[in-house]
């Protein structure tokens, strides 16, 4: 029979366990304290509200697993939405072509970021902070202070809805995000590429000595993360059919919040995309529940901040216990 100490150590060794428990507790609490939270339509809305941040957080997880951080992810996604929407609206470009261009450009920005990080060995925080400023400025110059409505069905495709069992509203965007998470869970846990990502995050020098091409692995992570940000842009256009240069101004911080709450270590080499998915849902559940309870948005931000600090403290403690 396991002891309390053994159970607590198991939870500390399994990053996704704690967030999963927290998610269940949050759902139970808001179901009891509000009349509308445990409504099928509301639960579907909660998931839809987590789509863009959840997708951004997926790319952010890959970067953080390598002991990096990406402050420009939301800015890249916003720039991609502007490219996609403006090219179809003003240039008459087919939606599928505009979509591919947006994703390729996002991947290219990821490649530039990864190239600078690996080539000049600069801290990812500084590089992505600079990239955040650059991409945000370029987005506003490109948009000229305007927003662009989505006029192509391909760009708005992920917002289309179907009903599961005749009453549960499901969008194609929800399905795509779930498929992406499952795919990257498999890639990180069942392939050599995933093992390299964790190894680089744990100890780059040890990874290099074991035969892993550290720079190539890091560059690949930033490029793949860029592709994911491009897909997040597609998610955003499906969720709200309008490309706005001022959208998702706190998307980078929200994605980091989801990753950290989900149990991925900011120190690299530890965590899972499943935990990140749970973390994104926790943030959405918390905001939805507190809103329905009549709590001001500023206090919601306070609660989210406390969660982030607590998650980092638990991560630091668990790492200390394992040494």
C-alpha positions in Angstrom: 0.0 0.0 0.0 1.5 3.3 -1.1 2.2 6.0 1.6 1.4 9.7 1.4 5.1 10.4 0.8 5.2 8.0 -2.2 2.0 9.5 -3.7 3.4 13.0 -3.4 6.7 12.0 -5.0 4.8 10.3 -7.9 2.8 13.6 -8.4 6.0 15.6 -8.4 7.6 13.2 -11.0 4.6 13.3 -13.3 4.1 17.0 -14.3 0.6 16.5 -15.8 -0.9 14.9 -12.7 -1.1 18.1 -10.6 -2.6 20.2 -13.3 -5.2 17.5 -14.1 -6.3 17.5 -10.4 -6.4 21.3 -10.4 -8.6 21.2 -13.5 -11.1 18.8 -11.9 -11.2 20.8 -8.7 -11.8 24.0 -10.6 -14.6 22.5 -12.6 -16.2 21.1 -9.5 -15.9 24.4 -7.6 -17.4 26.5 -10.4 -20.2 23.9 -11.0 -21.2 24.2 -7.4 -20.9 28.0 -7.0 -22.5 29.0 -10.3 -25.7 27.9 -12.0 -24.5 28.1 -15.6 -20.9 26.7 -15.6 -21.8 23.1 -16.0 -23.8 23.8 -19.1 -23.0 21.9 -22.3 -22.9 25.1 -24.3 -20.7 26.9 -21.8 -18.2 24.0 -21.6 -18.0 24.0 -25.4 -17.4 27.7 -25.3 -14.7 27.3 -22.7 -12.8 24.9 -25.0 -13.3 27.2 -28.0 -11.9 30.1 -26.0 -8.8 28.1 -25.3 -8.1 27.3 -28.9 -5.7 30.0 -30.0 -3.8 30.2 -26.7 -3.7 26.5 -26.5 -2.2 26.2 -30.0 0.3 29.0 -29.2 1.1 27.2 -26.0 1.9 24.0 -27.9 4.7 25.7 -29.9 5.8 27.5 -26.7 6.1 24.1 -25.0 8.6 22.9 -27.5 10.7 26.0 -27.1 10.6 25.9 -23.2 11.5 22.2 -23.2 14.8 23.2 -24.8 15.3 25.7 -21.9 14.3 28.6 -24.1 11.3 30.9 -24.2 9.4 32.6 -27.1 8.0 36.1 -26.3 7.1 36.7 -30.0 4.8 33.8 -30.6 1.5 35.7 -30.5 3.0 38.6 -32.5 4.0 36.1 -35.2 0.5 34.7 -35.3 -1.1 38.1 -35.5 1.2 39.0 -38.4 0.2 35.8 -40.2 -3.5 36.6 -39.7 -2.9 40.0 -41.4 -1.1 38.4 -44.3 -3.8 35.8 -44.9 -6.7 38.1 -44.6 -5.2 41.1 -46.5 -4.0 38.9 -49.4 -7.4 37.4 -50.0 -9.2 40.7 -49.5 -7.1 43.1 -51.5 -5.1 40.9 -53.8 -7.7 38.3 -54.6 -5.4 35.5 -53.7 -7.1 32.0 -53.2 -7.6 31.3 -49.5 -5.5 28.1 -49.5 -2.5 30.0 -51.0 -2.8 32.8 -48.5 -3.0 30.2 -45.7 0.1 28.5 -46.9 2.0 31.8 -47.3 1.0 32.8 -43.7 2.3 29.5 -42.3 5.5 29.6 -44.3 6.2 33.2 -43.2 5.6 32.2 -39.6 8.0 29.3 -40.0 10.5 31.6 -41.6 10.4 34.0 -38.7 10.9 31.0 -36.4 13.9 30.0 -38.5 15.4 33.5 -38.2 14.9 33.4 -34.4 16.3 29.9 -34.1 19.2 30.8 -36.3 20.1 33.8 -34.2 19.8 31.8 -30.9 21.9 29.0 -32.2 24.3 30.9 -34.5 25.2 33.7 -32.1 24.4 31.7 -28.9 22.3 34.6 -27.6 19.7 34.1 -24.8 16.3 33.2 -26.3 14.6 35.7 -24.0 16.6 38.6 -25.5 16.3 37.3 -29.1 12.5 36.7 -28.9 12.0 40.0 -27.0 13.6 41.8 -30.0 11.6 39.7 -32.4 8.4 40.6 -30.6 9.2 44.3 -31.1 10.1 43.9 -34.7 7.2 41.7 -35.8 4.7 43.9 -33.9 6.0 47.0 -35.7 5.9 45.3 -39.1 2.3 44.1 -38.4 1.2 47.7 -37.7 3.0 49.1 -40.7 1.6 46.4 -43.0 -2.0 46.9 -41.6 -1.8 50.7 -41.7 -4.0 50.8 -38.7 -6.7 48.8 -40.3 -8.3 45.4 -39.6 -9.3 43.0 -42.4 -12.4 40.9 -42.4 -12.1 37.2 -43.5 -13.8 36.9 -46.9 -12.6 33.4 -47.8 -14.2 30.2 -46.6 -10.8 28.4 -46.3 -9.5 30.9 -43.8 -12.7 30.7 -41.8 -13.0 26.9 -42.1 -11.9 26.1 -38.5 -14.7 28.1 -37.1 -17.4 25.9 -38.7 -19.5 24.0 -36.2 -20.9 20.5 -36.0 -23.0 18.9 -33.2 -21.8 15.8 -31.4 -24.7 13.6 -30.2 -27.0 16.4 -31.5 -26.2 18.9 -28.7 -22.4 19.3 -28.0 -21.1 22.1 -30.2 -17.7 21.1 -31.8 -15.7 23.2 -34.2 -13.2 21.9 -36.7 -10.6 24.1 -34.8 -11.2 22.0 -31.7 -10.6 18.8 -33.6 -7.5 20.2 -35.2 -6.0 21.3 -31.9 -6.7 17.8 -30.4 -5.0 16.1 -33.3 -2.0 18.4 -33.0 -1.6 17.7 -29.3 -1.9 13.9 -29.9 0.6 14.1 -32.7 3.2 16.1 -30.7 2.7 13.9 -27.7 3.6 10.9 -29.8 6.5 12.7 -31.4 8.0 13.8 -28.0 7.5 10.5 -26.2 7.9 7.9 -28.9 10.5 9.2 -31.4 14.2 10.0 -31.5 13.4 13.6 -32.2 11.5 14.0 -29.0 14.3 12.4 -27.0 16.7 14.9 -28.5 14.5 17.8 -27.5 14.4 16.7 -23.9 18.1 15.9 -23.9 19.0 19.4 -25.2 16.8 21.0 -22.6 18.3 18.9 -19.7 21.9 19.4 -20.6 23.1 20.7 -24.0 26.7 19.8 -23.4 25.8 16.2 -22.4 23.5 16.0 -25.4 26.3 17.1 -27.7 28.8 14.6 -26.2 26.2 11.8 -26.8 26.1 12.6 -30.5 23.1 14.9 -30.7 23.5 17.9 -33.1 22.3 20.5 -30.6 22.2 23.5 -32.9 20.3 21.6 -35.6 17.8 20.3 -33.0 17.2 23.8 -31.6 16.8 25.3 -35.0 14.3 22.6 -35.9 12.3 23.3 -32.7 12.0 27.1 -33.6 10.9 26.3 -37.1 8.3 23.8 -36.0 7.1 26.2 -33.4 6.8 28.9 -36.2 4.6 26.5 -38.2 2.4 26.0 -35.1 2.0 29.8 -34.7 0.9 30.0 -38.3 -1.7 27.4 -37.6 -2.7 29.4 -34.5 -3.3 32.3 -36.9 -5.7 30.1 -38.9 -7.4 29.1 -35.6 -7.8 32.8 -34.7 -9.4 33.6 -38.1 -11.8 30.8 -37.6 -12.7 31.9 -34.1 -13.1 35.6 -34.9 -13.3 36.3 -38.7 -11.3 39.5 -38.6 -7.5 40.1 -38.6 -6.6 42.9 -36.2 -3.1 44.1 -35.6 -3.9 44.8 -32.0 -5.2 41.3 -31.2 -3.6 38.9 -28.7 -1.4 41.5 -27.1 -1.0 39.3 -24.0 -1.0 36.1 -26.0 2.6 35.4 -25.4 2.2 35.7 -21.6 -1.1 33.6 -21.7 0.7 30.8 -23.6 3.6 30.8 -21.1 1.0 30.7 -18.3 -0.6 27.6 -19.8 2.7 25.9 -20.3 3.9 26.6 -16.7 0.6 25.7 -15.1 0.6 22.6 -17.2 3.8 21.4 -15.4 6.5 22.1 -18.0 9.6 23.4 -16.3 11.0 26.8 -17.3 14.4 25.3 -16.7 13.9 22.9 -19.6 13.9 19.2 -20.2 10.8 18.4 -18.2 7.1 18.5 -19.0 4.6 17.3 -21.6 2.2 18.7 -24.1 -0.7 17.0 -22.4 0.1 19.1 -19.3 0.1 22.2 -21.5 -3.3 21.3 -22.9 -4.6 20.9 -19.4 -3.0 24.2 -18.4 -4.7 26.0 -21.3 -8.0 24.6 -20.2 -7.4 25.6 -16.6 -6.8 29.2 -17.6 -10.0 29.2 -19.7 -12.0 27.5 -17.0 -10.7 29.9 -14.4 -11.6 33.0 -16.4 -15.0 31.6 -17.4 -15.9 30.5 -13.9 -14.7 33.8 -12.2 -16.6 35.8 -14.9 -19.8 33.9 -14.2 -19.2 34.4 -10.4 -19.1 38.2 -11.0 -15.3 38.6 -10.3 -13.7 41.6 -12.0 -11.1 40.9 -14.8 -8.3 42.5 -12.8 -8.9 40.0 -9.9 -8.9 37.2 -12.5 -5.4 38.4 -13.6 -4.3 38.3 -10.0 -5.5 34.8 -9.6 -3.8 33.7 -12.8 -0.5 35.3 -11.6 -0.7 33.5 -8.3 -1.2 30.2 -10.1 1.9 30.8 -12.3 4.1 31.7 -9.3 2.8 28.6 -7.4 3.5 26.4 -10.5 7.1 27.6 -10.8 7.6 27.2 -7.1 6.4 23.6 -7.2 8.6 22.9 -10.2 11.7 24.3 -8.3 10.8 22.3 -5.3 10.3 19.1 -7.3 13.7 19.6 -9.0 15.3 20.0 -5.7 13.8 16.8 -4.4 15.1 14.9 -7.4 18.7 16.0 -6.9 
